Amino acid sequence: MLAAVALGAAPALAVRPFLSVEAPRAPSLDVTAEVSGGWDSNVRLLSPTATDAGTPRADAFGAVAAGARTGSPLGGLFADADVQARRFLETDNGVLGSADARAGWRWHRRALWLTPAVDLSAFAWSAFPDDAHLSAAFVPELSLRSGRWRLTLEPAVLGRWFGSGADREWRLRASAGARLGRLDAGLSGLMLDVDAASAAESRRLLRADAWLSGTAGSVRAGARISGGRKALPDYPSDTGGEPAGRTDWIGTGSAFVRWEATRALAITASLEAAASDSDQDAGRFSRVATTLSAEWRWERLGAGPPDAPRRVVLRAAAPGAREVSVAGAFTDWAPRTMTARGDGAFVLEQTLPPGDYRCGLVVDGVWTVPDGLPASDDGFGGTDAVLTVPAP
């Protein structure tokens, strides 16, 4: 077996690679429920005009949300759905409700990932019935992921339907992210063009975002800043004449702290601030919002007979390695490339019946027997690791 995959000496790594195996029962459904509350200094968030720019609007709110997910992050069919209802408690802003659903397929080969998906959403606000709408979008996301970095290109075509007409939207988002130890950092840019049912509501948007987050034990914290320019070429004149157009400069900042109290419960505190300035001097406004939320998670696991194949996740740790593959009895001793996750971590998902399988790692083209699994004589003067897939 060894000769089929091994050419060369031991890999020049400071630490021998480590291989572990997880054999959970395949999840069929992942459900979350969330309760939150907070305070918002500008709950309307409409395009400011001369008539409301000087009118402060603030309100406390309570919200409930629920979501469901299915599918593997390593590839194949996936689907998710979310619903939310928010109730403002003091003024006449009523109840805001939204629902979103997404389904698609994840495909990857080495570092290239393609994720075509269809997004559906619905929105309604009791205080502004004319804002109720339905929308559908096609989003063929393309990304490159290798080790500690990720590049993503996300074009989208969207249609939005109101009672009074329809909007068409074209969107292009590009982003770059990197993982540095326990820190994640990234930059993104967005170009958006909306051809609205009402010409006065058509708009173009350019925006840039930067974010940084990190994890320490069960606590995760992060911050994001965003700046952009929104152009409304046919915006009505304040004096009632011909449309004069308008340009808004928009800036936002937010921060959060999330504590994973248990496997099923997380507490999140967040703060957001926003500001906008119009070149007509009629659109200045500021916004501060705070939120405290608690999320509960439940996972329903699939069941099957004791000898049924199981989803197995192989996790290798090989700091300094560029490429890691696994080869064994379940691959006919042909190296199968693992997906890099950053910080020397590599992952591969397999579906195997319960039993013992001889295997090893190919690290940067060189065979090695990893730590973490029992070792056994391969009968040819060499050594293999022994991977065990337990019965459910």
Number of C-alpha atoms within 10 A of each C-alpha: 19 19 10 12 20 15 12 9 10 15 17 12 12 9 12 16 23 17 23 15 18 14 20 15 17 17 16 14 16 16 17 17 18 18 16 18 18 18 19 20 17 18 19 14 11 8 14 19 16 13 10 15 15 13 11 12 15 18 19 18 18 18 19 18 18 18 18 18 20 17 20 16 10 14 15 13 15 17 18 18 18 18 18 18 16 18 19 21 14 11 11 10 17 14 18 18 18 18 18 18 18 18 18 19 17 18 15 17 10 13 14 13 18 17 20 16 19 17 19 18 18 17 16 18 19 15 13 13 10 12 13 17 19 18 18 18 19 17 19 17 18 18 19 17 21 18 19 17 18 16 18 18 17 17 18 19 14 18 18 19 16 14 11 10 11 16 17 17 18 16 17 15 17 18 18 18 19 19 19 13 11 12 15 17 18 18 18 18 18 17 16 17 17 19 17 17 16 12 14 15 16 19 21 18 18 16 18 18 18 18 18 18 18 17 16 10 8 12 15 17 18 18 18 18 18 18 18 18 17 19 18 20 17 17 18 17 13 14 8 8 8 11 15 15 16 20 19 22 19 19 19 18 18 18 18 18 18 19 18 16 12 11 10 12 16 18 19 18 17 18 17 18 17 18 16 20 18 20 12 16 12 18 23 21 21 17 18 18 19 18 19 18 18 19 18 16 17 14 15 12 12 11 13 12 8 12 13 14 18 22 18 22 17 18 20 27 23 23 17 15 19 13 19 27 22 25 22 22 15 16 13 12 18 15 20 16 19 21 24 25 18 18 17 18 22 23 21 19 19 13 15 16 17 18 12 13 17 21 27 28 29 24 23 14 19 17 25 23 23 22 17 15 18 13 17 12 12 14 9 9 7 12 18 23 23 20 22 18 21 16 16 15
